[in-house]
Amino acid sequence: MSGFDSNDLLGRPSAWLDASGDENEIVLSSRVRIARNLNGHRFTHNCDNTELEAILGKSLGAARRTRAFARSRYIAMGEISTLDRQLLAERHLVSRDFLHNSASRGVIFTPDEGTSLMINEEDHLRIQGFAAGFDVGGAFRRANDLDDQLAPDVEIAYHERLGFLTACPTNLGTGMRVSVLVHLPGLVHSKEIHKLLESLRKLNHSIRGLFGEGSEVMGNFFQLSNSAALGTPEDVIVKNLREMVVKVIQYERRSRELLFSKAQRLLEDKVWRAYGLLRYARSVNTKEALSLISAVRLGVGAGLVRDVSIQTLNELVVYIQPAHLQKRRGTTMDAQERDVARAECIRDALMKR
Amino acid sequence: MSGFDSNDLLGRPSAWLDASGDENEIVLSSRVRIARNLNGHRFTHNCDNTELEAILGKSLGAARRTRAFARSRYIAMGEISTLDRQLLAERHLVSRDFLHNSASRGVIFTPDEGTSLMINEEDHLRIQGFAAGFDVGGAFRRANDLDDQLAPDVEIAYHERLGFLTACPTNLGTGMRVSVLVHLPGLVHSKEIHKLLESLRKLNHSIRGLFGEGSEVMGNFFQLSNSAALGTPEDVIVKNLREMVVKVIQYERRSRELLFSKAQRLLEDKVWRAYGLLRYARSVNTKEALSLISAVRLGVGAGLVRDVSIQTLNELVVYIQPAHLQKRRGTTMDAQERDVARAECIRDALMKR
């Protein structure tokens, strides 16, 4: 059932990191997640193994019959190493929840990693659609397509008044979460970020770090998403989030322009120092690396740094994570060794371009 | 009498920075200074202008007849700009004292800047001999040669029991100060420097920063010299200082070896980060620049950094000083502008090799 070789993933970046989409200086990627549960089964956290296996059997059967997964292989969490699970989490293919709970749980995804399905996460089915840059519509189409392809084969729990039933009430209704991964160094430097985040929260959007709920904000990367899925049709959720992001992009652009007009020298220095450190440091932890990548990314956006691409920087955000570093080196490493490997990984990436 | 064009100096480094001498990873240069005063005149600080002019006339007359200065031009401090005076001070050709007192004062030096004579500094005559690297003997020969060439033409104040008379009692006797400019990052990092400096002080040696008395120690560069000139023959002063420096070199070498064996990664990272910052920073103040140069210099000494030479780094220590930066740019600059010019000067120097 397994035969998964995570090294296959290492050689190629996730397609949604390729900076091909709109507004890629600010928006790294767009994502739509749809939560679904099978009728006649308890929610995952209440299931025993037998029931989990039953859900898995039905779900995987349906998934295997979809066009989307015609060339995909199911990866059972229980059959791969902790490091491989972590690798999948770093690529946003599975949630961090899968790191600890693995029995009768797994994931199947398209070769470009743009469409994926987690089975027996918080909900029985977690469908994800990814798109590069600012393309919420594209991400929605991918997720929605898979949802449509799965529907004929599984009976989904649906309530006429409440909509799709989900394990957590915040997902009730559409079961949908739309999110964008944005890079907001301008708003952070100008200290306007707090005001912005506050008003987003008031408008029922939620803000997270690079790796979702509870993860620290590093490198000025933020995940912005809708908070409540109930009572709003899917297309309106997409439209609302899209409009919100358009505004955030405007604010960020204005902040960057202001910063560069008011503190050109200081900013240029900051950008180039970050570039110099990334090119030559021999040891760097994740937090500092992301902060340096952030500064260089700002410099690329401003046309200062020309020999690094946004794509390279996007890929680095994932490649410098612990599991990626360890799989790349083919050995487990402690934090200090990873810092050294991280610096090497970054140097390699910057020298290539 | 003047016609001095400081731009002539900008194009070429002082010969004693060329890293050609012994132990140049640790010792940048050796210097011998001899203080002399003319018989029948008050010390400089007690002279009126007429007397200063008389001393200047006699001294300069004698200097012009020496072989050493056959191709040299006298530079009158009163006839050049403040910036030019500062430039000469940064090259160690005049003391900082000359920045404020300029009337009837001046300097004459050989084209390679290895032998120089200040007239009407603290003493009527201040002879200096410079040599690259650890070559106290070479520096002494240069200074002593000039002393010998001047002697027939001027009557030097000498007391049978006290020796050469000088304005400051610490110079009484031989009037000689021998010093070396050393780079001691190993001893600073290992924190052994304090103990070493303490014991040097007890042994009557004195320790100063890059620019002599009262100047801050930056970039782990120290000037070590003999403190008292009385009661010890010249050759013994030279011998004592040489032996002391041999020990300091041993200590520094051992510290560097220990550091690299105990904290290889940390040190490599420090060295390469410094290199990256020097290659890419857009603004850097003197203190940080010297600290970064120090780290890279340590890396060159350890064979880590191969595409920068010790000579380049030695020259940078002088070239990044304020007057050099301003003369190079052909305009006066405030501190912020100098920081930008300094970063550019360093980038240029590192790209060249």
HADDOCK unambig.tbl for C-alpha pairs under 7 A between the chains (distance, minus, plus):
assign (segid A and resid 268 and name CA) (segid B and resid 282 and name CA) 6.61 0.50 0.50
assign (segid A and resid 269 and name CA) (segid B and resid 281 and name CA) 5.44 0.50 0.50
assign (segid A and resid 269 and name CA) (segid B and resid 282 and name CA) 4.44 0.50 0.50
assign (segid A and resid 269 and name CA) (segid B and resid 283 and name CA) 5.93 0.50 0.50
assign (segid A and resid 272 and name CA) (segid B and resid 280 and name CA) 5.28 0.50 0.50
assign (segid A and resid 272 and name CA) (segid B and resid 281 and name CA) 5.56 0.50 0.50
assign (segid A and resid 272 and name CA) (segid B and resid 282 and name CA) 6.84 0.50 0.50
assign (segid A and resid 273 and name CA) (segid B and resid 277 and name CA) 5.41 0.50 0.50
assign (segid A and resid 273 and name CA) (segid B and resid 280 and name CA) 5.71 0.50 0.50
assign (segid A and resid 273 and name CA) (segid B and resid 281 and name CA) 4.86 0.50 0.50
assign (segid A and resid 276 and name CA) (segid B and resid 276 and name CA) 4.09 0.50 0.50
assign (segid A and resid 276 and name CA) (segid B and resid 277 and name CA) 5.31 0.50 0.50
assign (segid A and resid 276 and name CA) (segid B and resid 279 and name CA) 6.73 0.50 0.50
assign (segid A and resid 276 and name CA) (segid B and resid 280 and name CA) 5.33 0.50 0.50
assign (segid A and resid 277 and name CA) (segid B and resid 273 and name CA) 5.41 0.50 0.50
assign (segid A and resid 277 and name CA) (segid B and resid 276 and name CA) 5.31 0.50 0.50
assign (segid A and resid 277 and name CA) (segid B and resid 277 and name CA) 6.39 0.50 0.50
assign (segid A and resid 279 and name CA) (segid B and resid 276 and name CA) 6.71 0.50 0.50
assign (segid A and resid 280 and name CA) (segid B and resid 272 and name CA) 5.26 0.50 0.50
assign (segid A and resid 280 and name CA) (segid B and resid 273 and name CA) 5.68 0.50 0.50
assign (segid A and resid 280 and name CA) (segid B and resid 276 and name CA) 5.31 0.50 0.50
assign (segid A and resid 281 and name CA) (segid B and resid 269 and name CA) 5.42 0.50 0.50
assign (segid A and resid 281 and name CA) (segid B and resid 272 and name CA) 5.55 0.50 0.50
assign (segid A and resid 281 and name CA) (segid B and resid 273 and name CA) 4.84 0.50 0.50
assign (segid A and resid 282 and name CA) (segid B and resid 268 and name CA) 6.57 0.50 0.50
assign (segid A and resid 282 and name CA) (segid B and resid 269 and name CA) 4.41 0.50 0.50
assign (segid A and resid 282 and name CA) (segid B and resid 272 and name CA) 6.84 0.50 0.50
assign (segid A and resid 283 and name CA) (segid B and resid 269 and name CA) 5.90 0.50 0.50
